[in-house]
Amino acid sequence: MSEPAVPLVLSRITISNNTSSVG
């Protein structure tokens, strides 16, 4: 369960960073 959860969290962080940069 930890394996699939790691990439998911990283993806969320990346998306958040992109949104923040754009905003």
Protein Blocks (a to p, Z undefined) as FASTA:
>chain_A
ZZmmmmmmmmmmmmmmmmmmmZZ
